[in-house]
Amino acid sequence: MDFLNWYDFLGPTTPAAAIFFGIIITIIVSLTVWLDSKKLRTAGIAALTGICVTLVGVFVLNTAGFYG
């Protein structure tokens, strides 16, 4: 079983790939928020929210059988 495939950025095929790309997108969004606001707290809230949404989303999809 592979961790990442070349097409995983379109639709992740494993929970690990979904978490990986979710965190990458969260980092990009958090950096964008920080560059716009120059407030570390605001960027931290964006990062924490993105990570929580990623983890909960992957858990729900995995429970529903999306990856299996």
C-alpha positions as CSV (number, residue, x, y, z in Angstrom):
1,M,0.0,0.0,0.0
2,D,1.4,3.4,-1.0
3,F,1.3,6.4,1.2
4,L,0.8,8.9,-1.7
5,N,-0.1,8.5,-5.3
6,W,0.3,11.2,-7.9
7,Y,-3.4,11.8,-8.1
8,D,-4.0,12.0,-4.3
9,F,-4.2,15.8,-4.5
10,L,-7.4,15.5,-6.5
11,G,-9.1,13.0,-4.3
12,P,-7.1,11.4,-1.5
13,T,-7.2,7.6,-1.6
14,T,-6.1,7.0,2.0
15,P,-6.8,8.7,5.3
16,A,-3.0,9.5,5.6
17,A,-3.0,11.2,2.3
18,A,-6.1,13.2,3.2
19,I,-4.5,14.4,6.5
20,F,-1.2,15.2,4.7
21,F,-2.9,17.4,2.1
22,G,-5.3,18.9,4.6
23,I,-2.4,20.0,6.7
24,I,-0.5,21.4,3.7
25,I,-3.5,23.4,2.7
26,T,-4.0,24.5,6.3
27,I,-0.4,25.8,6.5
28,I,-0.8,27.7,3.2
29,V,-4.1,29.3,4.5
30,S,-2.5,30.2,7.9
31,L,0.5,31.8,6.2
32,T,-1.9,33.8,4.0
33,V,-3.9,34.9,7.1
34,W,-0.7,35.9,8.9
35,L,0.6,37.9,5.8
36,D,-2.8,39.7,5.6
37,S,-3.3,40.5,9.3
38,K,0.2,40.3,10.8
39,K,-1.3,38.8,13.9
40,L,0.0,35.5,15.2
41,R,-3.1,34.8,17.2
42,T,-5.3,35.1,14.2
43,A,-3.1,32.8,12.1
44,G,-2.9,30.3,15.0
45,I,-6.7,30.2,15.2
46,A,-6.9,29.6,11.5
47,A,-4.3,26.8,11.7
48,L,-6.0,25.1,14.7
49,T,-9.4,25.3,13.0
50,G,-8.0,23.9,9.8
51,I,-6.3,21.0,11.5
52,C,-9.5,20.2,13.5
53,V,-11.7,20.3,10.4
54,T,-9.2,18.0,8.6
55,L,-9.0,15.5,11.4
56,V,-12.8,15.4,12.0
57,G,-13.5,15.2,8.2
58,V,-11.1,12.3,7.7
59,F,-12.5,10.5,10.7
60,V,-16.1,10.9,9.4
61,L,-15.2,9.8,5.9
62,N,-13.2,6.9,7.2
63,T,-16.0,5.8,9.5
64,A,-18.5,6.0,6.5
65,G,-16.2,3.8,4.5
66,F,-15.0,6.3,1.9
67,Y,-11.4,5.1,1.9
68,G,-12.0,1.4,2.1
